[in-house]
Amino acid sequence: MSTHYRLVPPFLYVPEEQDFSKAWEFFCCKLLNLSNTTTEIYVRNPPEQGVDLYYPSQRIAYQCKSVESGKSGDFNVTKAVESIEAAKRIQAELGWKKYVLCVNVAISGAAEATLKKALPDIEILPYSHWIGLCEANPIEVERNFRRLVEVPRAKVLDAINNRFLDHYSDQLKEKVVDTSFDVFLYSNRHDTAYRVPVSEDFSCRVHVPAHSDHPFRFNPITDFGLIRSPISELSDQK
């Protein structure tokens, strides 16, 4: 069992916030206060007008943009530019001198160029910056990361062996050994994420009512995009 600094749900969370975009704001605020040895940085109330966090004495405005998938390509540069333009409109009123973008992915060069065209002096704090702050403050961020339980391949193979007839279990075990990849499963009941090696030929079955048309009733693993997505969230409902 271990804690990994994955800056996406369900791994990263703020217990007091259900919406991940708000959780990201509060998480950034916490780490920025820690790294600046201050308690002055605060989360602004709506309407934020392009400034989510503010550091009054240093006149630094922060905009927090989160990408729930964790994919750099999903970063919405258009929304970020809209936030920059909104922040410019309140610059005189708020008095900010420096503008910082806090994002949980590594943005592309093209996206950075677009941002700098909108605001040449913008500072960007990407994924690597926040990972560094987490590593520097492990005790302080411990409550913000859910447990990750690694399920060994040997345990998966044993489970197959115990559940199926010998001739069929051998076929399944070969698939895990030869063509396996890891998926992440999240359990609401245990508030824990599990990393499990599976084969792309496996199917995923979740207990749901017989009358339900829920897509998890019985479908191949690949139907849920587990190969394409870095995280797949399946919540047990028992």
N, C-alpha and C positions, 0 to 999 in steps of 0.2 A: 504494500500500500504506500502511495507516495503523493506528494503535491507537485503539480507541474504548473508552471506559469503560462497557461494558455489564456490569452486575453479575449476570450469569446465565451458565450453561454454554451452549455451550463456550467463550465468550469469556473469562470469569473462571475462573481455576484456580490451584490450589496444586500444583506438581509432585509434592510428597510425599504428597498426599492424593487418593484416588480418589473418595471420597464427597463430594458437593458441600456437604452440611450441615457436615461437618468442615472442608472447605476454607474455607467462610464464617467459621467460628470463628477459624481461624488468620489469615485475611486481616484480620478485624476487630481481632484482637489486635495484629497488625503495625501497622495504622494508628493504633490507640489509643496504642500506645507512642510512635509518631512524633509524634503531635499533643500528647502530654503530656510530650514530651522525657524519657522514662523507659524502662527495660527491665524494670520491676517487674511489669507486667501479664502474667499468664500464663494458659494454657489449663488448666482443671482436668481431672483424669482422671475417668473414670466411677466411680461414678454421680455425675453433676453435681448432681442434685437441684435443678434450676432455676437454677443458676449455672454458666455455661459458662466465663466469664473472671472473674478477680478481681484487684483493685488493692489490696493489703494496707494500705499506708500511708494511703491515702485512704478505705479501707473501702467501695469501690464494687464492687458485683456487677453483672455483665453477662450478659444472656441473648441469644443469637444465634439469630434465626429467619430462615431463607432460603426464598424462593419461587422454585423453579427456572424456572417459566414467565415470571417477571418481571411477572405481572399482579397488580395490587393486590387484585383480587377473589378471588384464590387464597390470600391470607393467612389462616391458620387461627388466628383469635382464641381459639378454645376451647383449643387446645394452648398458646398463650401464657399464658392465664389459669391453666392447670394448672401451668405452670412457675413462675408467680408464687406460687401456693399452696405449691408444693414448696419454693421459696426461703424463704418465711416460716417454714417448719418448721425450717429450719437457721439462721435468722438469729442466734439467740443463740449458737449454736455457732461459726459462721463470723465473726460480728461485723460484718456489713455494715450500713451506715447509709444507703446510696443504691443504688437499683436502676435499671438502664438497659437498655432493649430496643434491640438492634441489628438492623435489618431492611433488606433490600435492595430494598424497594418503598415507595411512598408509601401508607400505610394510610388507610382511610376514616375519616371523622368518627365513624361509628357504632362502628367497631372501637376507635378511641381512647377513646371514652366507656366502652366495656366494660372496657378495660384500666384506666382510671382509677377505675372502680367497684371493681375488685379491689385496686388499689393507687393511691390518689390522688396520691402524690408520684412516680409512675413518670416517668422521662425517656425519651423515644422519639427514637432517632437513625435517621431514615429514609433513603431513597435519596439525596436531595439532600445530606445530610451527608457521605455516603461519596464521592460524586462530587467534592465540594469538597476532601476530603482527598486524593483521587487527583490532582486538578489541582495541589494544593500540593506533592505529592511524586511527580512524574512518573518520576524515575529509580528511586526505591525500589519503585514498583509495576509497573515495565515488565515484569518477569519473570512477572507474574501475569495478563497479558492477551495472548491469542493475536492473531496478525496478522490483520487484516481486509483482504482484497484486493477493491477495487471493480472489478467487471467492467463496462466502459462499454456502454451500449446499442448503440453503433456496432459494437462487437466481436461482440455477439450477432447483430446483423443480418448482419455479414460471414460469420459461421459458418453462418448459415442459407443465405445466398446460395451458399456454397461446397459445401454438402452436398446441396441439393435442386435439382430442375429449376426453370427460371426461373418458369414459371407457378405452381408450388406455393410456391416461396420467396417470391414477391411476396405471396401470401395470408398466409403465416406472419409476414412482416415487418409487414404491416398490423396484425396482432393485437398484436404487441409495441408498436407505436407507439400504437395506439388504446386498448388495454385492459391495459397492463402494470402489474405491481406487483413489488416486490422480495422475493426470498426469500434466506435465508441457508443456504448449504451448507457443511458442515464436512468437511474431508478429514483422516482419520487419518494417511494417508501423509505429507502435507506439514505436518501440525499447523497448519493455516491455515483460516480461515473466509472464504468468498467471498460477496459480495453480488451477485446476478444478477437483472436484470430479466426477467420472463417473462410470458406470457399465461395467464389462468386456463384456457384451452382446451388448453394444452400437456399432454403426458403426461410422466411421470417413469419412466425406465428405468435400473435399476442392474444391473450384471453379477453374477448369482448362478447357482449350479448349476442345470441344467435340471430336476432332480428337486425343487428346493426349492419350498416353498409360501410363501416370504417374500412379504409384501404389496407389496414394491417391484418385483415382476417386471414388471408393466406396468399402470399405473393413471393416471387423470387427476391432474394436479397437485392439484386441489381435494380429492381423496380423502385427502390427507395433512394437511389442515387448515392449509395454508400461508397462507391468508387470515386464518383465525381466530387463529393463533398468531404472536407476534412473531418467533419463531425456529423454523426447521425444521432438524433435524440429520440429514443423510444422510452416512454414513461410507463412504468407498470401501474396498473389501475386496480390491483387487487385490494 
